[in-house]
Amino acid sequence: MKTQNLENRENVDLEPFYKILENDPKMLESAFEILLDMITSYPGTTKNLAFLIKDEYPALFKEIATICGIESIKSKGSSCCGGN
């Protein structure tokens, strides 16, 4: 049964979904928020995602670090990332 479910997922055409996300910034943002909510529910996954962003998406990582630096200055030294 599990194998059949995996096979069914592989046959799903996600291209229409991707096109919607490409063409609708609000939908993309909403989908991203849902994914982040799912990911941050599991501490190990959160850490893995953080490393993925750091290693594979340096521009995004730098932007987050910049925002954290600005927030840190505004709050007189505390990190926007919860001190982690």
Phi and psi restraints in degrees (value plus and minus 20) as a CYANA .aco file:
   2 LYS   PHI     -82.8   -42.8
   2 LYS   PSI     -61.2   -21.2
   3 THR   PHI     -83.0   -43.0
   3 THR   PSI     -60.2   -20.2
   4 GLN   PHI     -84.5   -44.5
   4 GLN   PSI     -60.3   -20.3
   5 ASN   PHI     -82.5   -42.5
   5 ASN   PSI     -61.1   -21.1
   6 LEU   PHI     -84.5   -44.5
   6 LEU   PSI     -61.0   -21.0
   7 GLU   PHI     -83.8   -43.8
   7 GLU   PSI     -59.8   -19.8
   8 ASN   PHI     -84.1   -44.1
   8 ASN   PSI     -57.5   -17.5
   9 ARG   PHI     -85.8   -45.8
   9 ARG   PSI     -57.0   -17.0
  10 GLU   PHI     -87.5   -47.5
  10 GLU   PSI     -45.6    -5.6
  11 ASN   PHI    -108.7   -68.7
  11 ASN   PSI     -23.3    16.7
  12 VAL   PHI     -96.2   -56.2
  12 VAL   PSI     110.9   150.9
  13 ASP   PHI    -107.2   -67.2
  13 ASP   PSI      88.2   128.2
  14 LEU   PHI    -110.5   -70.5
  14 LEU   PSI     -23.3    16.7
  15 GLU   PHI     -76.2   -36.2
  15 GLU   PSI     -64.2   -24.2
  16 PRO   PHI     -80.3   -40.3
  16 PRO   PSI     -58.4   -18.4
  17 PHE   PHI     -82.5   -42.5
  17 PHE   PSI     -65.4   -25.4
  18 TYR   PHI     -83.1   -43.1
  18 TYR   PSI     -59.2   -19.2
  19 LYS   PHI     -82.7   -42.7
  19 LYS   PSI     -61.7   -21.7
  20 ILE   PHI     -81.3   -41.3
  20 ILE   PSI     -64.7   -24.7
  21 LEU   PHI     -83.8   -43.8
  21 LEU   PSI     -58.0   -18.0
  22 GLU   PHI     -86.1   -46.1
  22 GLU   PSI     -55.1   -15.1
  23 ASN   PHI    -113.9   -73.9
  23 ASN   PSI     -30.5     9.5
  24 ASP   PHI    -151.6  -111.6
  24 ASP   PSI      76.2   116.2
  25 PRO   PHI     -77.1   -37.1
  25 PRO   PSI     -55.4   -15.4
  26 LYS   PHI     -86.2   -46.2
  26 LYS   PSI     -60.6   -20.6
  27 MET   PHI     -86.2   -46.2
  27 MET   PSI     -60.6   -20.6
  28 LEU   PHI     -81.7   -41.7
  28 LEU   PSI     -65.7   -25.7
  29 GLU   PHI     -82.0   -42.0
  29 GLU   PSI     -62.7   -22.7
  30 SER   PHI     -83.1   -43.1
  30 SER   PSI     -65.0   -25.0
  31 ALA   PHI     -82.8   -42.8
  31 ALA   PSI     -60.6   -20.6
  32 PHE   PHI     -85.0   -45.0
  32 PHE   PSI     -61.0   -21.0
  33 GLU   PHI     -82.4   -42.4
  33 GLU   PSI     -60.5   -20.5
  34 ILE   PHI     -83.0   -43.0
  34 ILE   PSI     -65.1   -25.1
  35 LEU   PHI     -82.5   -42.5
  35 LEU   PSI     -62.6   -22.6
  36 LEU   PHI     -83.3   -43.3
  36 LEU   PSI     -59.0   -19.0
  37 ASP   PHI     -80.9   -40.9
  37 ASP   PSI     -61.8   -21.8
  38 MET   PHI     -86.1   -46.1
  38 MET   PSI     -64.6   -24.6
  39 ILE   PHI     -86.8   -46.8
  39 ILE   PSI     -63.1   -23.1
  40 THR   PHI     -94.5   -54.5
  40 THR   PSI     -23.7    16.3
  41 SER   PHI     -95.0   -55.0
  41 SER   PSI     -36.1     3.9
  42 TYR   PHI    -144.5  -104.5
  42 TYR   PSI      90.9   130.9
  43 PRO   PHI     -73.0   -33.0
  43 PRO   PSI     -62.1   -22.1
  44 GLY   PHI     -84.3   -44.3
  44 GLY   PSI     -58.8   -18.8
  45 THR   PHI     -87.6   -47.6
  45 THR   PSI     -58.2   -18.2
  46 THR   PHI     -79.5   -39.5
  46 THR   PSI     -65.6   -25.6
  47 LYS   PHI     -84.9   -44.9
  47 LYS   PSI     -62.3   -22.3
  48 ASN   PHI     -82.2   -42.2
  48 ASN   PSI     -61.1   -21.1
  49 LEU   PHI     -84.7   -44.7
  49 LEU   PSI     -60.4   -20.4
  50 ALA   PHI     -79.8   -39.8
  50 ALA   PSI     -64.0   -24.0
  51 PHE   PHI     -86.4   -46.4
  51 PHE   PSI     -58.3   -18.3
  52 LEU   PHI     -80.9   -40.9
  52 LEU   PSI     -65.7   -25.7
  53 ILE   PHI     -82.3   -42.3
  53 ILE   PSI     -65.5   -25.5
  54 LYS   PHI     -81.2   -41.2
  54 LYS   PSI     -64.8   -24.8
  55 ASP   PHI    -103.7   -63.7
  55 ASP   PSI     -57.4   -17.4
  56 GLU   PHI    -124.8   -84.8
  56 GLU   PSI     -37.9     2.1
  57 TYR   PHI    -151.5  -111.5
  57 TYR   PSI      47.2    87.2
  58 PRO   PHI     -80.4   -40.4
  58 PRO   PSI     -53.3   -13.3
  59 ALA   PHI     -85.2   -45.2
  59 ALA   PSI     -62.2   -22.2
  60 LEU   PHI     -85.7   -45.7
  60 LEU   PSI     -62.8   -22.8
  61 PHE   PHI     -79.4   -39.4
  61 PHE   PSI     -65.0   -25.0
  62 LYS   PHI     -84.2   -44.2
  62 LYS   PSI     -58.0   -18.0
  63 GLU   PHI     -84.7   -44.7
  63 GLU   PSI     -63.5   -23.5
  64 ILE   PHI     -83.5   -43.5
  64 ILE   PSI     -64.1   -24.1
  65 ALA   PHI     -81.8   -41.8
  65 ALA   PSI     -59.5   -19.5
  66 THR   PHI     -83.4   -43.4
  66 THR   PSI     -65.8   -25.8
  67 ILE   PHI     -82.8   -42.8
  67 ILE   PSI     -61.6   -21.6
  68 CYS   PHI     -82.6   -42.6
  68 CYS   PSI     -58.6   -18.6
  69 GLY   PHI     -84.3   -44.3
  69 GLY   PSI     -62.6   -22.6
  70 ILE   PHI     -85.0   -45.0
  70 ILE   PSI     -65.3   -25.3
  71 GLU   PHI     -83.5   -43.5
  71 GLU   PSI     -56.6   -16.6
  72 SER   PHI     -83.4   -43.4
  72 SER   PSI     -62.5   -22.5
  73 ILE   PHI     -85.1   -45.1
  73 ILE   PSI     -62.9   -22.9
  74 LYS   PHI     -83.4   -43.4
  74 LYS   PSI     -56.6   -16.6
  75 SER   PHI    -116.8   -76.8
  75 SER   PSI      -2.9    37.1
  76 LYS   PHI      38.4    78.4
  76 LYS   PSI      30.3    70.3
  77 GLY   PHI      89.1   129.1
  77 GLY   PSI     -39.4     0.6
  78 SER   PHI    -101.9   -61.9
  78 SER   PSI     126.2   166.2
  79 SER   PHI    -101.6   -61.6
  79 SER   PSI     123.8   163.8
  80 CYS   PHI     -92.1   -52.1
  80 CYS   PSI     -33.7     6.3
  81 CYS   PHI    -116.4   -76.4
  81 CYS   PSI       0.1    40.1
  82 GLY   PHI      56.1    96.1
  82 GLY   PSI      -0.8    39.2
  83 GLY   PHI      59.9    99.9
  83 GLY   PSI     -11.8    28.2
